[in-house]
Amino acid sequence: MRNMILVLTLKPDEQALWDGRHAMVVALDDAETASLRGNMIAVHEFLQFNQRCLSTLQQTLETAGDAEGQIRKTLAMLMDPARKASGLQGETRALIGRAVFIGPSEAKGRVQ
């Protein structure tokens, strides 16, 4: 078994953030790190796009005109980005699923 020691040097204002909290540690190589960042950004952008599309659908339903055509067009615009975001989120879940959570310790002195 291999022991690993992680040391975080905290500024006084950062210490309060960590009091009583867990740290999440995930072993990632450079490609996985880039993928995780990219996936998080892409899913966030999809959710913003999704919100705009839903707003468009709501406005369409509240106004007269070719509601059915506009709804079909907006739904079609959502499908491919939704599939991509779902796939990216699956990859992100797989990476985050490897995380180790390190909880606050009550141990006094040096841990060996």
C-alpha positions in Angstrom: 0.0 0.0 0.0 1.3 3.5 -0.9 0.7 6.5 1.4 0.3 9.9 -0.1 0.6 13.2 1.8 -0.9 16.3 0.4 0.0 19.6 1.9 -2.0 22.8 1.4 -0.7 26.1 2.6 -3.6 28.3 3.4 -3.8 32.0 4.0 -5.7 33.0 7.1 -8.8 34.0 5.1 -8.7 30.6 3.3 -8.6 28.6 6.6 -12.2 29.3 7.4 -13.3 27.9 4.0 -11.7 24.5 4.9 -12.8 24.2 8.5 -15.0 21.1 8.8 -15.0 20.5 5.1 -13.8 17.6 2.9 -11.3 17.8 0.0 -11.9 16.0 -3.2 -8.9 14.6 -4.9 -9.0 13.1 -8.4 -5.9 11.7 -10.2 -6.0 13.1 -13.7 -3.4 13.2 -16.5 -3.1 16.3 -18.7 -5.6 15.1 -21.3 -8.2 14.2 -18.6 -7.7 17.6 -16.9 -8.3 19.4 -20.2 -11.3 17.1 -20.9 -12.8 17.8 -17.5 -12.4 21.6 -17.9 -13.7 21.5 -21.5 -16.7 19.3 -20.6 -17.7 21.5 -17.6 -17.6 24.6 -19.9 -19.4 23.0 -22.7 -22.2 21.7 -20.5 -22.5 25.1 -18.9 -22.8 26.7 -22.3 -25.4 24.2 -23.3 -27.5 24.9 -20.2 -27.4 28.7 -21.1 -28.4 27.9 -24.7 -31.2 25.6 -23.4 -32.5 28.4 -21.2 -32.6 30.8 -24.2 -34.4 28.2 -26.3 -37.0 27.5 -23.5 -37.6 31.2 -23.3 -38.2 31.3 -27.0 -40.6 28.5 -26.7 -42.5 30.2 -23.9 -42.7 33.5 -25.9 -43.9 31.5 -29.0 -46.6 29.9 -27.0 -47.7 33.2 -25.6 -48.0 34.9 -29.0 -50.1 34.2 -32.1 -48.7 33.2 -35.4 -46.9 30.0 -36.6 -46.4 28.6 -33.2 -46.1 25.0 -34.3 -43.4 25.8 -36.9 -41.4 27.9 -34.4 -41.7 25.2 -31.7 -40.5 22.5 -34.1 -37.5 24.6 -35.2 -36.5 25.4 -31.6 -36.8 21.8 -30.5 -34.7 20.7 -33.5 -32.1 23.2 -32.5 -32.0 21.7 -29.0 -31.6 18.0 -29.9 -28.0 17.8 -31.0 -26.5 20.1 -28.3 -28.6 18.1 -25.7 -27.1 14.8 -26.9 -23.6 16.2 -26.9 -24.0 17.7 -23.4 -25.3 14.4 -22.1 -22.3 12.6 -23.4 -19.9 15.2 -22.0 -21.6 15.0 -18.6 -21.2 11.2 -18.7 -17.5 11.6 -19.3 -17.3 14.1 -16.4 -19.2 11.8 -14.1 -16.7 9.0 -14.9 -13.8 11.3 -14.0 -15.4 12.7 -10.9 -16.4 9.2 -9.9 -12.8 8.4 -9.3 -12.5 11.1 -6.7 -11.3 10.4 -3.2 -12.8 12.5 -0.5 -10.6 13.4 2.4 -12.5 14.5 5.5 -11.5 16.7 8.4 -9.2 14.9 10.9 -9.4 15.1 14.6 -5.8 13.6 14.8 -3.4 15.6 16.9 0.2 15.8 15.9 1.9 14.2 12.9 0.0 11.6 10.9 2.1 8.7 9.8 
